[in-house]
Amino acid sequence: MSIAWKGIVGASFSPTSFDQYCHSLQWQAWRPSFVVLHNTAVPTLAQRPNGLNKQHILDLEKYYRDDQHWSAGPHLFIDDHQIWVFTPLTMSGVHSPSWNKVALGIEMLGDYEREEFATGRGKKVQDNAVAAMATLSAVLGLDPATMRLHREDPLTTHVCPGKKHVSKQPIIDRVEALLVERHGGEHSPQVAKTPAKVLA
């Protein structure tokens, strides 16, 4: 029995347009509880010097649908230029065995056991991933601290998204800081310093 393929969105966004896109969606049939962060490992950043393009995304669709015979893939593929929406964000994807039914899967282009994540192109990938996670946290009401790395899945045997260069807490801190930057403005009650004028 073949598994029905859920289809892909196959569209790329800047952090700003991704935020606008997510605000246009409605999560009715499925609502995720947290985000799982991955890296592609293959291809590496070096193998995609210009990031991902539409053909790469279509090749990934063929891989997950025809070779792996999965019903879906991860939700996002993020490179140093853009955010690609793969599996529709309003549907469960396939990316982490223990958490497919409850989490969004974000794949970052690169091999962060070997490639740098804090500088150069890796830093730009990180910037876009942080922006995407901040948007999803805001739109879905997710606590950034619940984010998990793929290697934390007890059914996963590899170090995705790169044990050497990817640490969890600094990413959470960056997402939380961006949320404050975007949505800050907590009300601070103050006593008026200037007496009200009395009308004669």
N, C-alpha and C positions, 0 to 999 in steps of 0.2 A: 504494500500500500504506500503510495507516494504521499509525502507531506506537502500540504498546500503552502506555496511561497507567498509571503505577505507583501512582497513588492518593496521598492525603494522610492525615496523622494528624489535623490540624485541631484540636488541643488546645492550650490555653495553660497556662503554668506560671509560678510564681514562681521566682527563682533556687534556692531550697531544694528545691521540689518537682521542678524540672527536674533537679537533681542526683540526687535519688532515682529519678526516671524513667530517667535514663541508666544508672544502676547496675543497672536491671532488664533492660537490653537485652543481646543477644548479637550480635556482629558475626561472622558465619560466611561468608556468600557474598561479602561485600565489606567491605574495611577501609580507611578513608581514611588518607592520609599526612600531611595538614596541613589547615589551615582557610584559606578565602579570605573576606575581609571586603568587604562591599558596602554601598551605601546605596540606598534606593529612588529618590531624587531626586523622582519623582512616584509616590505622594503625598508631600508635604512634611509636616513636623510641623504647620505652620499649617493644612494641609488636613485633618488628623486630630487635632483638639484633645483628643480623649479616647483617643487611640491607636487601635489596630486592634481590630475586633470580628469575630465569627464570620462575618458576612455579607461583610466585606471579604476574609476568607480564602477564602470560597467564590467570590467574584468573581475573586480571583487564580487560583484553580484553573481557572475557566472561561477566563481569559485565556491561561494557559500551555497548557492542554489543547486548547481549541477554536479559539482565535485563532492562537496560535503553532505549534500542532500538535507540541509537544514531548512527550517521554516523561515528563518530571518538571519540577519547578522547583527553587528553592533549598531548603535543609533547614530553615532557621529564618528567621522574621521577628520582629524584636525592636523593641519600642517602649519608651516610658518607664514602662510599667506592667507588662509581662509579656514572656514568651518564648513565641512560637507555634511549634510544630513543624509544618512543612509536609510536604515530602518525608520519608518515613521515614529516620531517621538510619542505618539499616543497609543502605540502598540508595544507589547513586550518583544524584546529582541533575543538573540542568542549570542552570548559573549562570555559568560562565567557560569559554570555548571550549577553552583549552589544558588545563584542569585538572578537567573534569567527572568523569573516571573515577578521579581520585586524591584529590579534596579535598571536604571539607564546605563548603557555601556558606551564609554568614550574611548576611542582609539587615537593615540597620538603617533604621528609619523616619526619613526626613529627607533634606534636600538640603544636604549639608555643604560645598558651594561657597558657599552663601548663608546657611545657618542655623548658629548656634553649636553647637559640639560639646563645649566645655569648661565651659559654664555652662547653667543652666536645664534645660529638658526634654532638650536634647541631651546634657547630662551624665548624666541619668538613663538615657537610651538607652545611652550608653557604659558606665555601671555594669552594666547588665543584660547587655550584650554581653561585657564582661570576665568576668562571673560564668559565663556560658555557655561561653566559651572555656576558662576554668579547669577547669570540669567535664569538658569533652570532652578536654582535655589529660590530666587525671588518669585518666579511665576508659580512654582509648585509648592512653595512654603517648606522647602527642605532645609534642614540644618546642615550647613557645610561640614560640621564635625562628624556627620554620619558617613561621609565619603569613605570608600574603601579602595584599596589597591588590589588588583587582580590576584597578586600573590598571597593575599590574606584569605582567599577562598580555600577552605580545607580540601576541596576536590581538585585543586590546581597544583601541578608539580613543578612549574617553572617560576622564574623570578620577575615576571612581568609586573609593572612596567619598567623594570631595571632597578635592581637592589643597590647597585653601585652609585647611581646618580639621582634616583628619585626617592625622596623622603616625603612621608605623608603630611606631617604637621606644618612644614613651611607652605605647602600648597593650600591647606585649609586656612592658614593665616592670611594668605594672599586673597583667597576668595572672600573671607570675612571682611577684610579691609576694603575690597572693591565694593562689596555690598553697602558698607557704611558710606563710601565715597558717592555711590550712585543714589542711595536712598536715605542718607542721613538727614538730620534736622529734628532731632529729639527736642521736644518743648522744654524749656527751662523757665519755670515761673520766676518772675522778678517783680519786686515792688517798684512802682513808678517813682522815678527820682524827681520828676518835675511835678509840682502841685498842679492840679487842674485849675484852669482859669475860671474865675467866677464872673458870670455874665451880669452886667449892671442893668 
